Amino acid sequence: MSTHAKRERLLLADLLEAAGPDAPTLCEGWRTRDLAAHVVVRERRPDAAAGSLVPALKSRLERVQAEFAEKPYEELIQLIRTGPPKLSPFTIKQVDEGANVVEFYVHAEDVRRAQPDWSARELDPVFSDALWSRLEKSARLLGRKAPVGLVLRRPNGQTTVAHKGTPVVTVSGEPGELTMFLFGRQDAAKVALDGEPEAVERLHDTKQLGI
């Protein structure tokens, strides 16, 4: 596994373990047990995980995920730590790097930021650059349903367009915070929004960001 993906995987597992099975998360309707089950199903049951993208398979995904959520919580945590089975495409370094770095980062923050006493995590510059690189590649997909034009800006001045349109709102922040915002965690993201007040409000409140 890649360095970033392995680190984020282990951090997510540690956070889930420390929080316990019934702690809140930023994922609406999910406790930590549900989030852990989601991660395991995504890696180990591709036949069901496809339901996150294919509406016809959504009921199957929900059923399989509910079954996994009934497993002992400690078992779910261990399955996350040990990683995907040998024949999984996630064992390929390039696939792991492309698919899991952001996935694990966002879900780790879903656990961390849902706790009342959470503290911000300071990301190292290399990891911040890695997150920004992924934002540049996925911004249009994640922001395709934004109700206004959407531009992302990091502190060094680099920008990327997530959605073309008017009026335009510019969201400024560190790459990790912009990632959280673009994945629909607007309330938990430490960013600054600049634009017409009505447009800013519409963007902040929309449920249409993310996959």
Secondary structure, DSSP 8 states (H G I E B T S, - for coil): --HHHHHHHHHHHHHHHHH-TT-B-SSTT-BHHHHHHHHHHHHH-HHHHGGGT-GGGHHHHHHHHHHHHTS-HHHHHHHHHH-S-TTSGGGSHHHHHHHHHHHHHHHHHHHHTTSTT-------HHHHHHHHHHHHHHHHHHTTT-SSEEEEE-TTS-EEEEE--SSEEEEES-HHHHHHHHTT-GGG---EEES-HHHHHHHHH-S----
